[in-house]
Amino acid sequence: MPENPYDKPTIQSRLSVRGSKWHRDAPDIIPLWLADQDYPLCPELKDEMRQVIEEEYTVYGSDNDAKAAISEKLKRVNKLDISPGQVKITTGVTINFWLAIQNACRPGDEVILTDPMYGPFNSAVEATSTRAVRWKLDLGERYEFDLEKLKECITPRSKLIFVCNPHNPGGRVMSKETLKGIAEVAVDNKLYILVDELHEDIRYEGRKHYSLAALDEEAAALTQTCWGFSKTWGIPGFQPGYMGCTNKMLFDRLTKVGAAVVKGSNNLTRAVAPLICSGKIDYWVEDMNKYLAEVRDLVAKRLNEMGDFTIPKLEATYLMFPRFNYGLTSDEIHKVLTKDAKVALNPGPRFGPAGEGHMRILTATSKGIMNEALDRIEKVIPKLEKMSN
Ligand SMILES: Cc1ncc(COP(=O)(O)O)c(C=O)c1O
């Protein structure tokens, strides 16, 4: 049995437990499509959750202790002064996208999204009779956030900008300058801002994460920021999200808008929040990030050796978004990968039109599983080459 917990997952061990990622497709497919890690749970976190059941804490609970702990964490880690009364625990993170639109927009108004961007941002716009205006990232050797291109997106109907930092699927963590630039554009044009910082803990080479709302007071007054415990701690099945604003009026309005649909949390989330927010188990994430950086390097090295890919270095998140340079659509590539290689990745256009030709690869698995997936991808490279002629 390997010593390192991150090395532990095998195809067999993952197939033997429940979960969408490993069971959506046939068992001979290696699933690297969903942003759901394969690693064991942090033992202290597991004890905390076990206690919920032992104690039979299954009655209606209160969010208060969790909100107090989150407020402390926001001060300590994000440099944000947000009282517990301006924190809302949400079931998942994505409900915040809908809330932000309901608050900022009327039908026909425009929401600025990066292209590409995590799919549910796009779905939230589609579902609300608003219009997506896409701030195209430069998907070259490095995904760049070009502020001049952002300014070109502004029209009299612009009301809201969605910011995802660290960025899914670009794998970038935004610099202070980029964030300040976005803040300035928002303030100048009176745009509301929604920042999704769900991937804030997953970073490599000591890269720093800054919360936009902590960098500019005027922009903070227009900003709703959301976070969650799902990606860092491998607990998306509990849907542990939370949201906060420094501006009480904005927070109160969002609370009112969501009154009928945002229901607060569950007792497992309530139980783990104080422990996670205390920073006492950060060692687990530090170790995971070291391992994830090794998997990232393994994937980049092997793909570059076996074929023609453009692979910007992943700065944050466990999601790579390489371009397959075979002149094929992502759907064509996806078909070959699932049918012939038996590896399921996410086609790039799920994240916006600029994702065409890209595939998103989850890296949060063991090197054993990843090597097997890469062996299988290597075998279909000649087929991709043939199709590109
Ligand atoms: C950027 C981003 N936001 C939100 C979500 C949704 O998270 P949750 O399932 O915890 O609501 C994800 C999931 O992958 C994500 O990557």
The ligand as a MOL file (V3000), in Angstrom:
LIG
                    3D

  0  0  0     0  0            999 V3000
M  V30 BEGIN CTAB
M  V30 COUNTS 16 16 0 0 0
M  V30 BEGIN ATOM
M  V30 1 C -15.2890 27.9850 -10.5310 0
M  V30 2 C -16.3450 27.0880 -9.9740 0
M  V30 3 N -17.4020 27.6310 -9.3560 0
M  V30 4 C -18.3900 26.8690 -8.8460 0
M  V30 5 C -18.3330 25.4910 -8.9450 0
M  V30 6 C -19.4370 24.6900 -8.3480 0
M  V30 7 O -19.0490 24.2910 -7.0930 0
M  V30 8 P -20.0790 23.6000 -6.1070 0
M  V30 9 O -20.4400 22.2980 -6.7080 0
M  V30 10 O -19.3370 23.4780 -4.8330 0
M  V30 11 O -21.2360 24.5180 -6.0260 0
M  V30 12 C -17.2450 24.8850 -9.5720 0
M  V30 13 C -17.1670 23.4260 -9.7130 0
M  V30 14 O -16.3390 22.8860 -10.3900 0
M  V30 15 C -16.2250 25.6970 -10.1090 0
M  V30 16 O -15.1540 25.1880 -10.7130 0
M  V30 END ATOM
M  V30 BEGIN BOND
M  V30 1 1 1 2
M  V30 2 1 2 3
M  V30 3 2 2 15
M  V30 4 2 3 4
M  V30 5 1 4 5
M  V30 6 1 5 6
M  V30 7 2 5 12
M  V30 8 1 6 7
M  V30 9 1 7 8
M  V30 10 2 8 9
M  V30 11 1 8 10
M  V30 12 1 8 11
M  V30 13 1 12 13
M  V30 14 1 12 15
M  V30 15 2 13 14
M  V30 16 1 15 16
M  V30 END BOND
M  V30 END CTAB
M  END
